[in-house]
Amino acid sequence: MAVKPDWLRVKAPQWERVGSVKEILRDLALNTVCEEASCPNIGECFNAGTATFLIMGPACTRACPYCDIDFEKKPKPLDPTEPTRLAEAVRRMKLNHVVITSVNRDDLPDGGASQFVECIENIRAVSPHTTIELLIPDLCGNWKALEIILLSQPEVLNHNTETIPRLYRRVRPQANYERTLELLKRSREIAPWVYTKSGIMVGLGETDEEIRQVMQDLRAVDCDILTIGQYLQPSQKHLQVSDFVRPEQFDAWQAFGEKIGFLQVVSSPLTRSSYHAEQVRELMQRYPRK
């Protein structure tokens, strides 16, 4: 594995606060993408008293070679108590904004849409002022399932593009670039009041021109929010890093994204899909949706 440059080193967190978050998660038997996907920001986020919840997991039905989530275990039936336990975690952690994602559940007819809805309804019942962001899989193009999710009225609907079209077969072999764009396009049409969001990881061999083209494609489907971050190889069995992109390049992409009309661009080496996601609350005040 390549040696990380200085700009990818993270500060040690205050483990007393981290332990408090971990205790709540263990007590309620909840998974987080922070832990399952080996996020480099786990210390910072846990220290701030937040986490990105991973539902319907931790076993995934896809085997994307960049991702550290387990795909070798057989997915279990959905747990009907999971939405209640997640809502209790939101209440205990006093979250103003919560991000909920999931593994891919291609084994389920609706891709897990009903579980997302149950989570939203349970959170609304115990913490009505918490804004909710969903980071969903592509649902295998089941647009009825997408509609079910959107009509449950999350504030933010995120679906990551992940990489450029040229690298899809290698990076996301069970996904489809056009289907990703179609999901975001339909989300805007079905629920224009929902803020749409997507994310790109870099360092896998893409060019600046290719990244800018993806950004333009996302704006063409009226995507509101974009995150761009450096891919980091979780282990020797995962895809290798092609290059470590310098911070000034991330700054250039942010400037370009703002120029072409994104409401918000979060672009830095350590940015991940839900990194500082709570900033969307300020965006909602500046650009309110009916």
Secondary structure, DSSP 8 states (H G I E B T S, - for coil): -----GGG------HHHHHHHHHHHHHTT-EEHHHHTT-TTHHHHHHTT--EEEES-S--S---TT--S--SS------TTHHHHHHHHHHHHT-SEEEEEE---TTSTTTTHHHHHHHHHHHHHH-TT-EEEEE---GGG-HHHHHHHHTT--SEEE---BS-GGGHHHH-TT--HHHHHHHHHHHHHH-TTSEEEEEEEE-SS--HHHHHHHHHHHHHTT--EEEEEE----STTS--------HHHHHHHHHHHHHTT-SEEEESTT--TTTTGGGHHHHHHHS---
